[in-house]
Amino acid sequence: IIGKYWVPPSVRDWNYRLNAHRNNFESFRCDVLCLQETEKSNFTEDYGFLCSLGYEAIEPWEKKKNNEKQNMHGHTKPSIFYKKDKFDLLWYHPRSRVVIVELGIKQHPQTQTETATETATATATATATQTETETQTETETQTETET
């Protein structure tokens, strides 16, 4: 038996597979999720739940004959989902069968504050150490001069 005929009919049903996708995607807890074959015609219906999990989508598209990008078609295309609280989309370039993406890691305010505090602490420590060294050197020089 070849192809789809060796798979039980209950597993071939799209609703069954979609629920399996949802369960898997929710359990992955990944920051970036790449899907190979998605359709624009039912993209929101099939993958809209990922937005509620904190993902932003780079949706499938199709080129018209005059090279303008269009977001309506029935062909499958790759899509990329990324955690919008962790990444900024810097740019992307959709091609016929691939999407090239550059994501920038977001600097969270808490991280920036911690980094600033660590820098200030390191600077204060370095300054204090330098001042102690200068004071110690001055004291040693005065002691040598007096003897």
C-alpha positions, 0 to 999 in steps of 0.5 A: 500500500502506497502513500496516504492509504497506509495511514488510518483515516482518523489520522488523515483528518485535518482537524485531528492533525491540527489538534496534534499541531497545537498540542506539539507547538504549545509543548515546544516552548521554542522562541522561533518556530518555522513551518514548511507548508502553510496556506494563506487562505486559512492561515489565521484559522489554522495558526492564529492560536500561536498569537495567543502564545506570544508569537508574531507571524511572518505569513505566506505570500505569493508573487504576482506576474508583475513581481508585486507581493500578494498575500492571497493564494492557495499554494503552500509556503513557509512561515516563521513565528517568533516570540515578540517579547524576545525578538524584533523583526529587523528585515525579511525577504520571502522567496519562492520556497524560503523566507530569509529573516533577521531577528534582533534580540530585544533588550528588556528594561530589567536587563538594561537596568541590571547591566547599568547597575553592574557597570556602575558598580564595576566603575565605582569599584575600579575608581575606589581601588584606583583611589586606594592605590593612589593614596597608598602610593602617596603614603609610601612616597611620603614615608620614603622621603621622611626617612 
